[in-house]
Amino acid sequence: MRRDHRPYYIKKAYRKFEDFYVNHFLRPQLESIGEGFTFMRPWHVEVFGAPIELGDYVNVVASSDKMVRLAIWSEQPDQGRIQIGNYCLICPGVRIGSAHEIVVGDNCMIASNVYVTDSDWHDIYNRISIGKTAPVNIENNVWIGDSAIVCKGVTIGENSIIGAGAVVVDNIPANCVAAGNPARIVKQLDAAESFTTRAQFFSEPDKLLRGFDQTDKVLLRDNSILHWLRYLLFPSKTD
């Protein structure tokens, strides 16, 4: 990982601008968004349709080459809904598309390039129809690995893990690991084992934010505006 060359106050201003962008441009498009959210590069987040709900302390990470897309498109005016619970992590390239209903529980982690859909989006014979739809339910503390696909009508049980590249077409029970195409159970988790969740990470949010801020002050204390401009204009291998 390359060093952050920004002065502390530049990084602080950048984070404030990200929050401003979310509140000014994304919040009006959302049905609701909870407290304590963090969006990285929110200008690469695309929201389409309604209702889309985000819970407390949601962390969304996007990038220019891997936009996050939350979209609703339905043939029925009373269908189509995306609900994402508290303390969830949404990584770059995630796409969630709903024509019926997609519910993501609390403490879920959705890795890069994951696609979640509750519709076929085209019928086999009628190519102008969105085809069959069925709700998707991702229960609490689920971890979905890189580039996995979660298809219509699927429920993924609490604490379960979906392996990278898996295609989930059937229900996955709680406390297991599923992988492959189509996804099949490859390991059982110990339900008696204590799980550490993202909610625990955010259990003292003010203290956590102060810790991050203090770390930035220490790591960026030697960065000057001239150093940062030099890095931007004339980067070197030692940077």
Helices and strands as residue ranges (DSSP letters): H 8-21, I 22-26, G 27-29, E 32-33, E 38-40, G 42-44, E 45-48, E 52-54, E 59-61, E 68-72, E 82-84, E 89-90, E 95-98, E 102-104, E 109-110, E 115-117, E 136-138, E 143-144, E 149-150, E 155-156, E 161-162, E 167-168, E 176-179, E 184-188, H 198-201, H 205-219, H 225-233
